Amino acid sequence: MTAANYSLRLLPSLKSAAEKIAKAEGTSLNQLINLALAEKVAALTTATYFQERSQMANISAFQRVLTGAPDVEPEPWDRL
């Protein structure tokens, strides 16, 4: 894996808070920023994926599947 350099300008208060968190986590500020960005990218990518998948939904086919489901109480381990 190769790394790319990017000059990042942070608000002093944000940088200070991030440095404290990184120190408490036993990691570097660079690693903390990479992890935070990776989590944000994953969240946004997942949201987009599900939004795109929902556009392909076939409601009538889903209704047909539901009509074939048995009308019974859920198992104890499957209750809310």
N, C-alpha and C positions, 0 to 999 in steps of 0.2 A: 504494500500500500504506500502510495506517495502522499505527502501532505502539501497543501498549498498554503502560502502565507497570505494573510489578509489583515490590513491595518484596521483595527476596531476601535471606535471612539465610544466610550461608556461615560455616562454621568458619574461624577466622583462618588456620589452616594451609592449608586448601583454597584460600582466597582468595589467599593469598600465592603458592602454587604456580601457580594459574591466571594471576595477573598476570605471573609470570615467563614462562610459556608464551606468553601473548598478546604480551608485549614481544619475545620471540624470534621470533615469527611475524610481527611488524610489524602487529599489529592491536589493537583495543581489547578490554578485558575483556568488554564487552557483546557484541561480535561473536563472541568465542570462546564465550561461554555460549550464544548463539543457535545457533551452528554445532553445538556439542556436543549441545544439546537436539534440534535437527533430525535429527542422525544417530541419536540414540536413538529418536526417534519413528519414523523410517523403518525402523529395524531391527525394532522391535516391530510395526509395521504390516505389514511384509513377513512376519514369522513368523506373524502371525494370518492373513494372506491365504493362505499356503501350507497352514496347518492347515485352514482352511475348504475350500480346493480339494481337499485330500486326502480329505475326507469325501465328495466327489462322485465319487471314483475308481470305475471299473468294472473290477475285477480280471479278470473273465472276458473282457471285450473286449480288455484289454491282453494277456492270454494268447493270444488269437486272432491278434492282430497279430504277436506274437513268433513264433508257429508259421509265419507266412508269410515271416519273414526268412531270407535265404540263410545257409547254414552255411559261411561262408568266413572266412579270416583277415582281420583288419582291415588297412586300408591303413597303410603305415609312419607316416604323419602322424597316425593315429588310435589309436596304441598307447599304453599306459601306460608 
